[in-house]
Amino acid sequence: SRRAQGSLVDVGEPHDFTRPLAKDKWNGASVGSWACTEGGWDSPKLRPTTEIFLVLDGEGSVTDADGMAHPFGAGDVVVLPKH
């Protein structure tokens, strides 16, 4: 699936692609893959679950509510706590 064109884009003209791989029927945990072209999105919605991902290639950053950027790159594990 792909995010709608222009939806919350705040840097460049990114396109992202997701592929669900598995979902646990007992606790709802899910696993999938995600890829993105260069650019970025604003994510103002609260996250109902903790998200954990391993960066396989490239680099990016997550900016917290205080405006501090947290960069990551290939080989990093990123944890985005629910809020």
C-alpha distances in whole Angstrom, upper triangle without the diagonal:
4,7,9,12,15,14,16,17,20,20,20,17,14,10,8,6,5,7,9,13,15,17,20,22,25,24,20,19,16,15,12,11,10,11,12,14,17,17,17,16,19,18,21,19,21,19,21,20,21,18,20,18,20,19,20,20,21,22,21,22,22,24,26,28,31,29,30,27,27,26,24,24,23,25,25,23,22,23,22,24,23,25
4,6,9,11,11,13,13,17,17,16,13,10,7,6,5,7,10,12,16,18,19,23,25,27,26,22,21,18,17,14,12,10,10,10,11,14,14,14,13,16,16,19,18,20,19,21,21,21,19,20,18,20,19,20,19,19,20,19,20,20,22,24,26,29,27,27,25,25,24,23,22,22,24,24,23,22,22,21,23,23,24
4,6,8,7,10,10,14,14,14,11,9,7,6,7,9,12,14,18,20,21,24,26,28,26,22,22,19,18,15,14,11,11,10,12,14,13,12,10,13,12,15,15,18,17,19,20,20,18,20,19,21,20,21,20,20,20,18,19,18,20,22,23,26,24,25,23,23,22,22,22,23,25,24,23,21,22,20,22,21,22
4,6,5,9,10,14,15,14,11,10,9,9,11,13,16,18,21,23,24,27,28,31,29,25,25,22,22,19,18,15,15,13,14,16,14,13,11,13,14,16,16,19,19,21,22,23,21,23,22,24,23,24,24,22,22,20,21,20,22,23,24,27,25,27,25,25,25,25,25,26,29,27,27,24,25,23,25,24,24
4,6,9,8,12,13,11,8,8,8,10,12,15,18,20,24,26,27,30,32,34,32,29,28,25,24,21,20,17,15,13,13,14,12,12,11,13,15,17,18,21,22,24,25,26,23,25,24,25,24,25,23,22,22,20,21,21,22,24,24,27,25,26,24,25,25,25,25,26,29,28,28,26,26,24,27,26,26
4,6,5,9,10,10,7,8,9,11,14,17,20,23,26,28,29,32,33,35,33,30,29,26,26,23,22,18,17,14,13,14,11,10,9,11,13,15,16,20,21,24,25,26,23,25,24,26,24,26,24,22,21,19,19,19,19,21,22,24,22,24,22,24,23,24,25,26,29,28,28,25,26,23,26,25,25
4,5,9,11,12,10,10,10,11,14,16,19,21,24,26,26,29,30,32,30,27,26,24,24,21,20,17,16,14,15,15,12,10,8,9,10,12,13,16,17,20,21,22,21,23,22,24,23,25,24,22,21,19,19,17,18,19,20,22,21,23,21,22,23,23,24,26,28,27,26,23,23,21,23,22,21
4,6,9,11,11,10,12,12,16,17,21,22,26,27,27,30,31,33,30,27,26,24,24,22,21,17,17,14,15,15,11,9,5,5,7,9,11,14,16,19,20,21,19,22,21,24,22,25,24,22,20,17,16,15,15,16,16,19,17,19,18,20,20,21,23,25,27,25,25,22,22,19,21,20,19
4,6,7,7,7,10,11,15,17,21,23,26,28,28,31,33,35,32,29,28,25,25,22,21,17,16,12,12,11,8,6,4,6,9,12,14,17,18,21,22,23,20,22,21,23,21,23,22,19,18,15,15,14,14,16,17,19,17,19,17,19,19,20,21,23,26,24,24,21,22,20,22,22,21
4,7,9,9,12,14,18,20,23,25,28,30,31,33,35,37,34,31,29,27,27,24,23,19,17,14,14,12,8,6,5,6,10,12,15,18,19,23,24,23,21,23,22,23,21,24,22,19,17,14,13,13,12,15,15,17,14,16,14,17,17,19,20,23,26,24,24,21,22,20,22,22,21
4,7,8,11,13,17,20,23,26,28,31,31,34,37,38,35,32,30,28,27,24,22,18,16,13,11,9,5,5,7,9,12,15,18,20,21,25,25,24,22,23,22,22,20,22,20,16,15,12,12,13,13,16,17,18,15,16,14,16,15,17,18,21,24,22,23,21,22,20,23,24,24
4,6,10,13,16,19,23,26,29,31,32,35,38,39,37,34,32,29,28,25,22,18,16,12,10,7,5,7,9,12,15,18,20,23,24,27,28,27,24,25,23,23,21,22,19,16,15,13,14,16,16,19,21,22,19,20,17,19,18,19,19,21,25,24,25,23,24,23,26,27,27
4,7,10,14,17,21,23,26,29,30,34,36,38,36,32,30,28,26,23,20,17,14,10,8,7,6,8,9,13,15,18,20,23,23,27,27,27,24,25,23,23,21,22,19,17,16,15,16,17,18,21,23,24,21,22,20,21,20,20,20,22,25,24,25,23,25,23,27,27,27
4,7,10,13,17,20,23,26,27,30,32,34,32,29,27,24,22,19,17,13,10,7,5,5,4,6,8,12,14,17,19,21,21,24,24,24,21,21,19,20,17,18,16,14,14,12,14,15,17,20,21,24,21,21,18,19,18,18,18,19,22,21,22,20,22,21,24,24,25
4,7,10,14,17,20,23,24,28,30,32,30,27,25,22,20,17,14,11,8,6,5,8,8,9,10,14,15,18,19,22,21,23,23,23,20,21,18,19,17,17,16,15,15,14,16,17,19,22,23,26,23,24,21,21,20,19,19,19,22,22,22,20,22,21,24,24,25
4,7,10,13,16,19,21,24,26,29,27,23,21,18,16,13,11,7,6,4,6,9,10,10,10,14,14,17,18,20,18,21,20,20,17,17,15,16,14,15,14,14,14,13,15,16,18,21,23,25,23,23,20,20,19,17,17,17,20,19,19,18,19,18,21,21,23
4,7,10,13,16,18,22,24,26,25,21,20,16,14,11,8,6,5,6,9,12,13,13,14,17,16,20,19,21,19,21,20,20,17,17,15,16,15,15,15,15,16,16,18,18,21,23,25,28,26,26,23,22,21,19,18,18,20,20,19,18,20,19,22,22,24
4,7,10,12,14,18,20,23,21,18,16,12,11,7,6,4,7,9,12,15,16,15,15,18,17,20,19,20,17,19,17,17,14,15,13,14,14,15,15,16,17,17,19,18,21,23,25,28,27,27,24,23,21,19,19,18,19,19,18,17,18,18,20,20,22
4,6,10,12,16,18,21,20,16,15,11,9,5,5,7,9,12,15,19,20,19,19,21,20,23,21,22,19,20,18,18,15,16,14,15,15,15,17,18,20,20,21,21,25,26,28,31,30,30,27,25,24,22,21,20,20,20,19,19,19,19,22,21,24
4,6,8,12,14,17,16,13,11,8,6,4,7,9,12,15,19,22,22,21,21,22,20,23,21,21,18,18,16,17,14,15,14,15,17,17,19,21,22,22,23,22,25,26,28,32,31,30,28,26,25,23,22,21,21,21,19,19,19,19,20,20,23
4,7,11,13,16,16,13,11,8,5,5,7,11,14,17,21,24,25,24,24,25,23,26,24,24,20,20,18,18,15,15,14,15,17,16,19,22,23,23,24,24,27,28,31,34,33,32,30,27,26,23,23,21,21,21,19,19,19,20,21,21,25
4,7,9,12,12,10,8,6,5,7,10,13,17,20,24,27,27,26,25,27,24,26,24,23,20,19,16,17,15,15,15,16,19,19,22,24,25,25,26,25,28,29,31,34,34,33,31,28,28,25,25,23,22,22,20,20,19,20,21,20,24
4,6,9,9,6,6,4,6,9,13,15,19,22,26,28,29,27,26,26,23,25,22,21,18,16,14,15,14,15,15,18,20,21,24,26,27,26,27,25,28,28,30,33,33,33,31,29,29,26,26,25,24,23,20,20,19,19,19,18,22
4,6,6,5,5,6,9,12,16,19,22,25,29,31,32,30,28,29,26,27,24,22,19,17,14,15,15,16,17,19,22,23,27,29,29,29,29,27,30,30,31,34,35,34,32,30,30,28,28,27,26,25,21,21,20,20,20,19,22
4,6,6,8,9,12,15,19,21,25,28,32,34,34,32,30,31,27,28,25,23,20,18,16,17,18,19,21,23,26,27,30,32,33,32,32,30,32,32,33,36,37,37,35,33,33,31,32,31,29,28,25,25,23,23,22,20,23
4,6,8,11,14,17,21,23,27,30,34,36,36,33,32,32,28,29,26,23,20,17,15,17,18,19,21,24,27,28,32,34,34,33,32,30,33,32,33,36,37,36,35,33,34,32,32,32,30,29,25,25,22,22,21,20,22
4,6,9,12,16,19,22,25,28,32,34,33,31,29,29,25,26,22,20,17,14,12,13,15,16,18,21,25,26,29,31,31,30,29,27,29,28,29,32,33,33,32,30,31,29,30,29,28,26,22,21,19,19,17,16,19
4,6,10,13,17,19,22,25,28,31,30,28,26,26,22,23,20,18,15,12,10,12,13,15,17,20,23,24,27,29,29,27,27,25,27,26,27,31,32,31,30,28,29,27,28,27,26,25,21,20,18,17,16,15,18
4,7,10,14,16,20,22,26,28,28,26,24,24,21,23,20,18,14,12,9,10,10,11,13,16,19,21,24,26,25,24,24,22,25,24,26,29,30,29,28,25,26,24,24,24,22,21,18,17,15,15,14,14,17
4,7,10,13,16,19,23,25,25,23,22,23,20,22,19,18,15,13,11,11,10,11,12,14,17,18,21,23,23,23,23,21,24,24,26,29,29,29,27,25,25,22,23,22,21,20,17,16,15,15,15,15,18
4,7,10,14,17,21,23,24,22,22,23,20,23,21,20,16,16,13,12,10,10,10,12,14,15,18,20,21,20,21,20,24,24,26,29,29,28,26,23,23,20,20,19,18,17,15,15,14,15,16,16,20
4,7,10,14,17,20,21,20,19,21,19,22,20,20,17,17,15,14,11,11,10,11,13,13,16,18,19,19,20,19,23,24,26,29,28,27,25,23,22,19,19,17,17,17,15,15,15,16,18,18,21
4,7,11,14,17,18,18,18,20,19,22,21,21,18,19,17,16,12,12,9,10,10,10,12,14,16,16,18,18,22,23,26,29,27,26,23,21,20,17,16,15,15,15,14,14,15,16,19,19,22
4,7,11,13,14,14,14,17,16,19,19,20,17,19,17,16,12,12,9,10,10,10,11,12,13,13,15,15,19,21,23,26,24,24,21,19,18,15,15,14,15,15,14,13,15,15,18,19,21
4,7,10,12,12,13,17,16,20,20,21,19,21,20,19,15,15,12,12,10,10,9,10,11,12,14,15,19,21,24,26,24,23,20,19,17,14,13,13,15,15,15,15,17,17,20,21,23
4,7,8,9,11,14,15,19,19,21,19,22,21,20,17,16,14,14,11,12,11,10,10,10,13,14,17,20,22,24,22,22,18,18,16,14,13,14,16,16,17,16,18,17,21,22,23
4,6,9,11,15,17,20,22,24,22,25,25,23,20,20,17,17,14,14,12,10,11,11,14,15,18,21,24,26,23,22,19,19,16,15,14,15,18,18,19,18,21,20,24,25,26
4,7,11,14,16,20,22,24,23,26,26,24,21,21,18,18,15,15,12,10,10,9,12,14,16,19,22,23,20,20,16,17,14,14,14,15,18,18,20,18,21,20,24,25,26
4,7,11,13,17,19,21,21,24,24,23,20,21,18,19,16,17,15,12,11,9,11,12,14,17,19,21,17,18,15,16,14,15,15,17,20,19,20,18,20,19,22,23,24
4,7,10,13,15,17,17,21,21,20,18,18,17,18,16,18,16,14,12,9,9,10,11,14,16,17,15,15,13,14,13,14,15,17,20,19,19,17,18,16,19,20,20
4,6,9,12,14,15,18,19,19,16,18,17,19,18,20,19,17,15,12,11,10,11,13,14,16,14,16,14,15,15,16,18,20,22,20,20,17,18,15,18,18,18
4,6,9,12,13,17,18,18,16,18,18,21,20,22,22,19,17,13,12,10,9,11,11,14,12,14,13,15,16,17,19,22,24,22,21,18,18,15,17,16,15
4,6,8,9,13,14,14,13,16,17,19,19,22,22,20,18,14,13,10,10,10,10,14,13,15,14,15,16,17,20,22,24,21,20,16,15,12,14,13,12
4,7,9,12,15,15,15,18,19,22,22,25,26,24,21,18,16,12,11,11,9,13,13,15,15,17,19,20,23,25,27,24,22,19,17,14,14,13,11
4,6,9,12,13,14,17,19,22,22,26,26,25,23,19,17,14,14,13,12,16,16,18,18,19,21,21,24,26,27,24,22,18,17,13,13,11,9
4,6,9,11,12,16,18,21,22,26,27,26,23,20,18,14,14,12,11,15,16,18,18,18,21,21,24,26,26,23,21,17,15,11,10,7,6
4,6,7,8,12,15,18,20,23,24,24,22,19,17,14,14,13,13,17,18,18,18,18,20,20,22,24,24,21,18,15,12,9,8,5,5
4,7,9,13,16,20,22,25,27,27,25,22,20,17,18,16,16,20,21,22,22,21,23,22,25,26,26,23,20,17,14,11,9,5,6
4,6,10,13,17,19,22,24,25,23,21,19,17,18,17,17,21,22,22,21,20,21,20,23,23,23,20,17,14,11,9,7,5,8
4,7,10,14,16,19,22,22,21,19,17,14,16,15,17,19,20,20,19,17,18,17,20,20,19,16,13,11,7,6,4,5,8
4,7,10,13,16,18,19,17,16,15,13,15,15,17,20,20,19,18,15,16,15,16,17,16,14,11,8,6,5,6,7,11
4,7,10,13,16,17,16,15,14,13,16,16,19,21,21,19,17,15,15,13,14,14,13,11,7,6,5,6,8,10,14
4,6,9,12,13,13,12,13,13,16,17,20,22,21,20,17,14,14,11,11,11,10,8,6,5,7,9,12,14,17
4,6,9,11,11,12,13,14,18,19,22,24,23,21,18,15,13,10,9,8,7,6,4,6,9,12,15,17,20
4,6,7,8,9,11,13,17,19,22,24,22,20,17,14,11,8,6,5,6,6,6,8,11,13,17,19,22
4,7,9,11,14,16,20,22,26,27,25,23,20,17,14,11,8,5,6,8,9,11,15,17,20,23,25
4,7,10,13,16,19,22,26,27,25,23,19,17,13,10,7,5,8,10,12,13,17,18,22,25,27
4,7,11,14,17,20,24,25,22,20,16,15,11,9,6,6,9,10,13,13,17,18,22,24,26
4,7,11,14,17,20,21,18,16,13,11,7,6,4,6,10,9,12,12,15,16,20,22,24
4,7,10,13,17,18,15,13,10,8,6,5,6,9,12,11,12,11,14,14,17,20,21
4,6,10,13,14,12,10,6,5,4,6,8,12,14,11,12,10,12,12,15,17,18
4,6,10,11,9,8,6,5,6,8,11,15,16,13,13,9,10,9,12,14,15
4,7,8,6,5,4,6,8,11,15,18,19,16,16,13,13,11,13,15,14
4,5,5,6,6,8,11,14,17,20,21,18,17,13,13,10,11,13,12
4,5,7,10,11,15,17,21,24,25,21,20,17,15,13,13,13,11
4,6,9,11,15,18,22,25,26,22,22,18,17,15,16,17,14
4,6,10,13,16,19,23,24,21,21,18,18,15,17,18,16
4,7,10,13,17,20,21,18,18,15,16,14,16,18,17
4,6,10,13,17,18,15,16,13,14,13,16,18,18
4,7,10,14,15,12,12,10,11,11,14,17,17
4,7,11,12,10,11,10,12,13,16,19,20
4,7,9,6,8,8,11,12,16,19,20
4,6,6,9,9,13,15,19,22,24
4,6,9,11,14,17,20,23,26
4,7,10,13,16,19,22,25
4,6,10,13,16,19,22
4,7,10,13,16,19
4,7,10,13,15
4,6,9,12
4,7,9
4,6
4
